[in-house]
Amino acid sequence: MPRYICETCGTQYAESATPPATCVVCTDERQYVGWNGQRWTTHDRLAATHTLRIAEDDGVLGIGIAPDFAIPQRAVFVPTADGNLLWECLSLVTDAAVAELESRGGVQAIAISHPHFYSAMLEWSEALGDVPILLHEADRQWVQRKSPRIEFWSGARNQLSDSLTLLHCPGHFAGSTALHWREGAHGKGALLPGDSLQVVFDRRHVAFMYSYPNQIPMKPSFVRRMRETLDGHDFDDVYGYTWGRNIIGGGRAAVDASFERYLAAVAA
């Protein structure tokens, strides 16, 4: 039986003879049902019309669906001496992408920032050798395909290695997670926050939203908590959720200024 994929958010569901009536991710107020109604595809159908773009994005290897599909996030290959991580996921897997990752030492784990990017995470895990998928337990309810390969972690942080730390930054979702990469930016540190905070178009600030497409602001209490969580983590670069939405150089100062700007605006 097929595993249907929502065309608006890219989430893959468990096997079923017919498509689900609705996508629970899209009917949530943080997302939306496509203007043409609920529509579904499958991995095979998607592979017939789309491919994967594999390219450098401001110094990291990015992977994204081309042409754009659903939410146009790109995954990032994060290499370290203690093992390589795939940050974020996509609805499509290709042999070419897997071969490229294998040529760089493979991937030992997948970590994802929040449910909007869960996509076809189990397809990727299988293609990469049944690697574990690391998700914060607060977002357990949003997983649409169950698997023992999914490992839920809890608490404020998950130290994966000397270089990589998952940071719990709720506000967009209860389990929203950012990745701190100590060796990123040539040893100056990098932050990969998904949508916990989002790099905006001026690429000098970040935004904090409960819903980005529906423009619902994040509660100030969560923004303050995020500021406390990031305290003590140095980073020069911030890699946003999609191609080019990055702050290269001065990232720590840009995020700090954005905290102050947001909190001042919502208090006015």
Stockholm file with secondary structure:
# STOCKHOLM 1.0

chainA/1-268         MPRYICETCGTQYAESATPPATCVVCTDERQYVGWNGQRWTTHDRLAATHTLRIAEDDGVLGIGIAPDFAIPQRAVFVPTADGNLLWECLSLVTDAAVAELESRGGVQAIAISHPHFYSAMLEWSEALGDVPILLHEADRQWVQRKSPRIEFWSGARNQLSDSLTLLHCPGHFAGSTALHWREGAHGKGALLPGDSLQVVFDRRHVAFMYSYPNQIPMKPSFVRRMRETLDGHDFDDVYGYTWGRNIIGGGRAAVDASFERYLAAVAA
#=GR chainA/1-268 SS CCEEEETTTCCEEEECSSCCSSCHHHHSTTSCCCTTCCCEECHHHHHHHCEEEEEEETTEEEEEEESCCSSCCEEEEECCTTCCEEESCCSCCCHHHHHHHHHTTCCSEEECSSGGGCTTHHHHHHHTTSCCEEEEGGGGGGCSSCCTTEEEECSSEEECSSSEEEEECCSSSTTCEEEEETTHHHHTCEEECTTSSEECTTSSCEECEEETTTTEECCHHHHHHHHHHHTTCCCSEEECSSTTCEEESCHHHHHHHHHHHHHHHHHC
#=GC SS_cons         CCEEEETTTCCEEEECSSCCSSCHHHHSTTSCCCTTCCCEECHHHHHHHCEEEEEEETTEEEEEEESCCSSCCEEEEECCTTCCEEESCCSCCCHHHHHHHHHTTCCSEEECSSGGGCTTHHHHHHHTTSCCEEEEGGGGGGCSSCCTTEEEECSSEEECSSSEEEEECCSSSTTCEEEEETTHHHHTCEEECTTSSEECTTSSCEECEEETTTTEECCHHHHHHHHHHHTTCCCSEEECSSTTCEEESCHHHHHHHHHHHHHHHHHC
//
